[in-house]
């Protein structure tokens, strides 16, 4: 039986470590897959329990030179662990600086003319060397973990970054110690000149500063790592520790973990919702921004659903717990984000392969550097210093952090915006999407029947009369069409008259007699239903109405309609329809601006599909498809257009979600659809499809920048340290500067990845403008405007320039002005609207942007 198990891995310091652990476990019998996350220090393994065990995996990891323990789930201790790591590295750094600074002053400052006590001057070589040695020892001691881990990994034949630092600084310490003893021997022999000569062989300052600068880099890195996982920490913090519930008629406070399904939970202003449920008493406004990304408070009344992690703003209420423990919305989101952070993007595997061979190659280069310089006649100190610089400057850390930091920040940021990305692979694939395929019902449309219009066919009745009669009989029915009529009637304050002798005719409609004596319809028989029910009751049609006309219209919109008859006379028809969602056309428009082809696949009939397709401005639609036919159509689209995403919400969408390169499900859909999807949209809003694609593009851009920097840094730094440019430029890289450069490279990569925390959804501001939401100056986010000018070929007259201006001005927040003479267009636009989007819009209008 296959089992998925998470493990906490200790002792990993760079990409070479994570690659070694992953390779060791992946090669075990019974292991199907293994993924190691250097950033979180975790490993996820899928293995056959009948062949391998958790204990065996832990033993294998320990055999590779690292520690391992079963578990690894995100818990409340992760934040404390990250703080412990920062505190520990900070302690090492401060302790190192306390001794490294005076050591550097004693060894370097006299050469720059700074004063030192006479007994510490270079003219007293024995004291000079011994004091430096004593100052070095505490620095070595506090950073002993580098040596322990580095040499242990080296002996296990899996050298890592710590191995490079340990060998480099260790060699400096050893060579300096030998020089110090030779100074002692020379001093004992009263040979002061010989003692002075060996002073130049003291590398205590280099060793101390290498270790200190590594500690400095690790400190910045630890703080940056903590920030990359802050999204998960913030989600965990949303869950309160205590909650009030009603037990035996009394209000008691219990731990949130103890809340049971069916418990009545009491919520007061300012408190956080601990579990999911339905309000049974009271009302309030909730802040759901941390879960859905929606900035405006949502009104909740009796019958409204509440989700864990929401904050109660105003009133007090009680709700019945429906999903508790690991089944709550918040728990599922945390699990999705955590699992996604443990996955690897395909681009990350390139870095992993390089990292596996990086450290051994660097050690080989260092040895070659020393031998070449030594045998070509350079001084021993020069050859030795160059070899150490090669070891110290090489940074597999930057290479290993390039991808996981960007992925983790992007996952966390997306989750805070209501877009849950389940895997790094999905995040990478999404940036190259060429076609997006939508399901119709519940995806583009609301998936719920609503009254579209009321048509009266008897001059003695009004719209209000027809609605009141339909409301009075349909209120007893559970049919979806009846629910639409009742909802519409309530929202329009329709009259509800009493009825008796109610009868539901399955598949046809309902009948009843008005029993309200005060009603003008008292005693009249009301029939509400379809054509068959009318025919069975011999309902006559008045002269100005042809029943076929009604049902032709009905077929055109496909949605069911209700005919209302009174005492055998047809008085009106209520048409219902599944309406397009508010932001569907808006989102699809922006996909097309990006040059992405849009499709709609539905099992509905041609007329209904055509109507929705036109409203949403879909490029191409296919109707009357079975689930397997949808699946085949997606395969065809993939073959023709390339990377394809599918957006759906129903059980019948699960095959399509699995077939597409990226499956996107709406959170309001079925559990099966959500399980089959790669991405889940918490807000059920299609604008988040555009936002997710833009996040993917920015993440991939960030990863490529990181990989470029890491590879460029090592490609330039290693030859420089080896002295390749010495004869040409007379430049030799001191080991101290090499250590500083190494530390800063990994910090640079991590800080670049953290820029993704400031990602702004491109359609967020546009949606606010579109809805014309009035908010206070404090709450309104004013977009930063840019001004861009570019040439456009193909414009020949005023009609052309007007067409280009109109196309660009349709983008939310954009103002365009065309100079026909110069063939240029000047555009004022929010910074979230890119030049690529502007040029694609011009291209879609039939002109060629330059």
Buried (B, 14 or more C-beta within 10 A) or exposed (E): EEBEBBBBBEBBBBBBBBBBBBBBBBEBEBBEEBBBBBBBBBBBBBBEEEEBBBEBBBEBBEEBBBBBEEEBEBEEEBBEBBEEBBEBBBEBBEBBBBBBBBBBBBBEEBEEEEEBEEEBBBEBBBBBBBBBBEBBEBBBEBBEEBBEBBBBBBEBEBBBBBBBBBBBBBBBBEBBBEBBEBBBEBBEEEEBEBBBBBBEBBBBBBBBBBBBBBBBBBBBBBBBBBBBBBBBBBBBBBBBEEBBBEEEEEEEEBEBEEBEBEBBBBBEEEBBBBBBBBBEEBBBBBBBBBBBBBBBBBEBEEEBEBBBBBBBBBBBBBBBBBBBEEEBBBBBBBBBBBBBBBBBBEBBEBBBEBBBEBBBEBBEBBEEBBEBBBEEEBEEEBBBBBBBBBBBBBBBBBBBBBBBBBBBBBBBBBBBBBBBBBBBBBBBBBBBBBBBBBBBBBBBBBBBBBBBEBBBBBEEBBBBBBBBBBBBBBBBBEBEBBBBBBBBBEEEEBBBBBBEEBEBBEEBBBBBBBBBEEBEBEEBBBBBBBBEBBEEBEBEBEEEBEBEEBBEBBEEBBBBBBBBBBEEBBBBBBBBBBBBBBBBBBBBBBBBBBBBBBBBBBBBEEEBBBBBBEBBEBBEBBBEBEBEBBBBBBBEBBEEBEBBBBBBBBBBBBBBBBBBBBBBBBBBBBEBBBEBBBBBBBBBBBBBBBBBBBBBBBBBEBBBBBBEBBBEBBEEBBBBBBBBBBEEEEEBBBBBBBBBBBBBBBBBBBBBBBEBBEBBBBBBBBBBEBEEEEEEEEEEEEBEEBEBEBEBEBBEEEEBBEBBBEBBBEBBBBBBBBBBEEBBBBBBBBEBBBEEBBBBBBBEBEBEBE
